[in-house]
Structure formats: structure tokens, C-alpha cells
Amino acid sequence: MQESKISILGAFVQMRPKFGENSENIERAVKLASKVRADLYVFPELCNSGYAFTSKEEARQFSESLETGPSVQVLQSFSEKRKCALVAGLTEKSGESIFNSAVIIDNGRILGTYRKTHLFYREKLWFEPGDSGFKVFDLERYGCKIGPIICFDWFFPEASREVAVKGADVICHPSNLVLPGKAQIGMMVRAFENRVFVITANRVGIENRSKEDNFHFTGKSQIISPTMEKLASAKANESIAKVARLNLDLSRNKKVTSMNDVFEDRRLEFYKAQYHELLNRELTNS
Ligand code: ACM
């Protein structure tokens, strides 16, 4: 393989947020990130507030505007000082609605947000289902496109495929994973089948805030290459940031063999069952 003309340094930040301590959590997140030099940092899901809410009211209490909230301001200032891009999972307040979201920032400027599409388990009691759809953000000065998905979105291969087809070089995957080891394997496959890089930034620790909940977050954040190599990884229980160089010629090359291209070889005419399902739902609802 030739040396890449375009490459960026990508990093995950694996941390242990304290429930409800938004400002302390974000300060600790950027302090950890500051220990490595990268062009693009990915922070965990809900890294401002922690995860295990007991009600929608409590989620509202610890949510913030993703335009002007204090956590976003700290992240913008980090991004501006470091001249870097970042994707961070945050509890978002938008009017009366609370979302499990990610903010995308480059050089201090907010490029946009993504709202988690597939809510996991009791998140359905706390958040609105994401309404943003899947988006790709162009980090123009790096010549790199990134596609955010959040945690349980990994379970739906359509999510990763959608951002890959839209041109993402890197899937940025803020997470609070609780099924040991499963997503790490799944996201290796997502990287390989879409020929993209994946940065999964998971959290560690335990949140046991009600009798229904005993969330044990599984760490093992990782950076995976389009050829399924593990470029960096963390242990199950450490707070750490790690970095890897991402050579983007790998994510631009969709060839598996000289005769196979993962996108061009798709047979869309045989993948219609889901679209019929969607049309039927729309007809039923109209
Ligand atoms: C998850 O989606 N936080 C498991």
C-alpha cells in the first residue's frame, strides 16, 4: 500500500463521567483529551451528564442547549485553542424536547448536531427519538468527512452504511456500551464492510441509580481501520485518550478485489423489502 497523501490523527477519549456533574465531567474530558495531540477527538455518549436518568424530568434537569450551553462552550474553547475537530455526546435540550445527541465542532465553530436515531432500552423513557437523520460533516481543512452515530445505532447496519454511502471517511461513535464486547466486534465489521475508519469512544464505570438499573459500562474504546485492523484500543476500566494516524486513501478505496467494489457491487434492486415496509407504513398513516 502506498503512503497516504491525506492523513489525520484521530483520537478517542475514554472516561468515567460522574452522574449529574456536568461541568466537572466536561472539564475532565478536555483535560484527558489534552494529553494527546490529534486533529479529531471523539468523546463518549452523554459525557456531560452521565447516563442513568430516573425520569424525563431528571434528563431535562441535566440537559443543555447545544448552541449556547456551558458544555458546548468548554468544547468550543478546547477546539479553538487546539485547532482541532471533535465529536462529543451530550444530553441536549431543545425547546421542550430532550435528545441524546452529538455536537460536531471544528476550530471552535459548531458544524452541527446529530440526534441518536435508535434509542436503547430505558432511554425511550428519557429522550425523544432523534429526528436529525444521518449526516456527514466535511472537515474541509483536513480533506476528511466524518459521520456520527451514537452507541446503540451500531446495532443497525443501515446507520453506518448510510453515513458511509454519504461519503464519511470516519464513523465517529460516542458510546455508553453495556453489552460486553459485542459492539467492539460489530464495529470492526462495520468498518470492514463499508471500508471506513471507526472511532468508538466508550465510557467506563457503573451507574446504579434505581432498582431497575445496574449499568456497567464496558470501556474498550477502539480505532479500527477500513481493513479491520485495530489501530488503538483501551482497557475495560481506564480513563485515557489514545490516538492513531488515519490514512484516508484507505477509506476512499472501496475495492475488495480488483473485481469487487463494496458500493458498486450492491444489488439495490434486491434490497427492497424495507422500502416496501416504509411505503406501507406511510400509506397506513396517510
Ligand atoms: C447505549 O445505546 N447506550 C447502549
Residues whose N, C-alpha, C, O or C-beta is under 5 A from the ligand:
A	BS01	ACM	F120 C151 F152 N176 L177 V178
